[in-house]
């Protein structure tokens, strides 16, 4: 709907103050869009592909060569300037798609799974690029299943489950709101010790459940109370060899929302 590909069922969509339905060409000129699956022209060279889209976006002719060089340098594609697209790797093609999306310097970017196909170094570079574009004042909308990447890049997130928005807000706040309290995992070396049953009798403890070779639980107390719990467990002869606090992440929150564990 933001890109004008679908009509809104209700409300209006404005991009940079322009109504997408009433003036789609002007609105699209202010959007950089990268689809999950996008088309490339294998028989064009990299610079020719960007030149084609620069003219499609009606950029000033005199500014096009310099701008192409800028985005190629930004996406580390300078050495591929004269390469044919057919010979590019999957990661290089993804970079070229991003280069095309930012070519006309739009104030809004809409990127669908932009990190797919990128090697680890390219993903790091991509995240740095997104942060830099945001610092320049651009609004960047990303749809992705790579939640760890989103957590590093994004300030706000909307979580969609079965076509409905179930959470929207700043990532830190969503993570805090979805956590019922401190989550702890304990591992012991005594397989015969009834750890789950013992934990269920302790104060501050709830939501006890097996977790791999250990047991996880919610703990409502503070550090002093947790230290007391661990001390008591050791005195019971359980052979504790690991106690760790489970750090709540966006990925965990989404998983809990999708299974109904978080409300």
N, C-alpha and C positions, 0 to 999 in steps of 0.2 A: 504493500500500500504506500509506503514511503517513496518507493521508486516509481509509483504510478502503474505498476503491473496488474494490480487488483484494485477494484473500487471499494472504498470503506463501506461496511454495512451500517455504520453510524459515525457521526462526528466528521471532522475535517482534518486533513493532514496539511500542514504548512512546513515548508523547508526554507529556512532563511527568510521567513515572512511571505513566501510565495505559496499560494494554494496549488497543490499538486494536480487536482482534477481540473481546475479552471485554466491553469497555465502550465501544462505538463512540460513543455519544451524548456521554459525558463527555469522550472524547478529542477529538471534533470541536469541542466547545465551547472547546477550547484551541488550535484551529488557525484561522488566517486563510488562506483558499484563493482564489487567483485563477487560473482556467483560461485557456488560450490563447484559446479562444473561449467567452465567457460570455454568458449571457442577461440582457437588460435589458427592462424593461417600459415601452414607449414612451409609454403613456398616463398614466404617473405623473410627478409632479414629482420633482426630485432629492431633496428632503427626505423625500417620501413613500416613495421607494424605500429610503432608509436607515432610515426609521422602521419599515418592514415587516420588514427584516432584524434590526433591533434587537429587535423583539418575538420574532422567530423564534429568536434567541439567548437569549431569556428574560432580557434585561437589566432591571434595576429601572426601572419606568416613570418614576419621578421623575428618573432620571439620563439618560434618552434624549435630551431636547431639547438639553441642554448638550453631550452627547457628539457629537451630530450637528453642532452648530456647530463643535466642536473639529476634527473630521476634515475638514469643509468648508474651514475656514481652513487646515489643514495642507496640503491638496491644492490650495489656491488655487481653490476652487470656491464661495467665499462669495457671489459675485455671481450664481451660477447656482442658488441655493437654491430659487427658485420657478419655475425653467425646466422645461419638459417635456423628458423624456429624448429624445424623438423629434427635438428641435431641436438636440441637442448634436453637436459635431464628433467625429470618431473619437478624437482625443486627449483630449477632455473625457470621453468615455465610458470611456476607459481609466483616467483619473484617478478616475472614479466607482467603477469596479471595485476599484481599490486602496483607496479610502475604505471601501467595504463590507467588504473583507478585514480592515482594521484596526479596524473600528467597535467590536467587542466587546473590544478590547485583549487579543488572544491572545498568549501567550508564544512561539508558533511561527507563522511565516508560510511558506506554500508558494506560490510565484509562478511561473507558467509564461509565459515571454516577456512580462514586465510592461512593457517599454519599447517594445514594438511600437506604432506609431501616434503616439508622442509626438514633438513638434517638438524641435529642439535645446535650447531653453531648458527645456522640460518634462523632458527627459532629465537635464539637469544637476540640476534640482530634485529629480527622482526619486532620483538617486544620493545626493544629500545627505540625503533622507528615509530611505533604507535605512540609511545609516551612522548616522543619529541613532537609528533604531529599535534598531539593534544595540547602540549605547552604552547604551540603556535596559535592556539585558539580554535582548532578544528574539533568538531563533534564526531566521535568515532563509535559506530554501532557495530558490534560483532555478535554473530550467532555461532556457537561452537559447542561441541561436546568435550573439548579439551579443557576441563574445568580448572586444572592447575595453572594453565596458561592464563585463563581469564582472571584468576585470583591475583596474578602478578601484574596484570595490565589495567584492569578495569576499576573504576571507582563505584559505579552502580551496576546492579544486576537485576534482571527479571527472570524468575524461574517459572517455566511453563510445564504443566503436567496435564496431559490429555486435552490440550487445546485451551486450557485456562491458566491465567497468571495466578500462581499460588503464593509468590513472594516477590516483592519489588522494593529496592532500597539500596543503601550503601552496603557493600559486602561485609564489612566489619560488624555492622548492626544486625544483619541477617544471621550471621554466624553466631553472634552472641544470643540473639532472641531464640534461635532454634535449639540451643543447648539447654538441657534441663538442669545442668550443674556440672560439677567436676566429674570427669569420666576417667576411671583408673583401671589399669590392667595389672594383674598379679600373676606371676608364674612361680610354681613351687617344684621342688625336686622329689617330693614324697607322693607318688601316684595314688597311694591308698588313703591319703588324708582327704576327708570330705569337705573340700574347700568351699564349694557353692553353699552347702548346707550351713557351714560355720559362718560364712559372710552374712547369710540371711538373718542371723540372730544378733548381728552387731548394730549399734546405733549409728546413725548418719548414712547407712548403706541402703540402697534400693536398686532395682533393675539389674539383679545379678544374672549373668548369662555366660555360657562358655564362649571362649574366643581363641580358637586354635588350640595351642597347648597350655593356655592360661584361662583366666576368668576375668571378665570385665564387669564393672558395676558403676553406678552413680554414687557420688559421695558428697553429701551436703555440708560436711564440716570443713575446717580450715587445715593449715599445715600441721598444727599441733595435734589435732584429732587424728589426722591421717598417720602421723608418726606413731601415735599411741596404738592405732589399729595394727600397723605393721609389727610393732613390738610385741603385741599380744599374740599375733599369728606366729611369730618366731618362737615365743615361749611355749606355744602349743606343739612345737616340733614339726611344723609343716615344711621346713627346709626352703624358705623363701630365697630365690636367687634373682628375682627381677620384679621391680615395681615401677611402673611408668604411667605418667598422666597422658591420656590420649588427647592430642591437640585437635580441636575441632577445625575442620577445613570445609571449604565450599563443597568439595566433592562428597564429603561425609553428610553434609547438610542436605544436599540434593538426594542422596541415596536414602536418607531417613524420611524425607518428604515423600518420595515416591512409594515407600513401603508403609506410610502412615505412622511411622514412629515419632515424627515431629508434628506438632499441631500449631 
